[in-house]
């Protein structure tokens, strides 16, 4: 097992093991109402603080998504944001997680078709109003689209484009309930 850096933590996923996450890698998305820039910064800093708390104060190397979300809600409540709910999608009543493999959307290997297929897949997954959307296989998908066997700056740029596209697509879709997004 490869040791984690001092500033990272593993998130336990129910069916698929765990994924490592650094403090700067915690990304939160608001769904529904528009938010002020200070709210986004507050959420990012609160999430990084919760990650740091589990890693350094509690000396833990892994945490479930549900534990993380519960701790983040408690911190936000302490800041006076009582109406904020953090969807964990890890088996809470009514919480539903849906996921898809990005590699299946890139089977033709053409970026032009990939982004349209990605948007259609997101719309399909959002129909049942899930608490969590999960897109996995990002790295192999990017390498397939880029037509390469080694990671390159072009791969990194494409990866960033895909993640940003998913974020903006989630914000653009009408949300009946808050929905989290995990891309790995």
Secondary structure, DSSP 4 states (H G I P E B T S, - for coil): -PPPPTTEEEEEETTTEEEEEEGGG------SS---HHHHHHHHHHHHHHHHIIIIIS--SEEEHHHHHHHHHHHHHHTT-TT------SS-TT--EEEEEHHHHTTT--HHHHHHHHHHHHHHHHTT--SEEEEE-HHHHHHHHHT-SS--HHHHHHHHHHHHHHHHHHHHS--SS--EEEE-
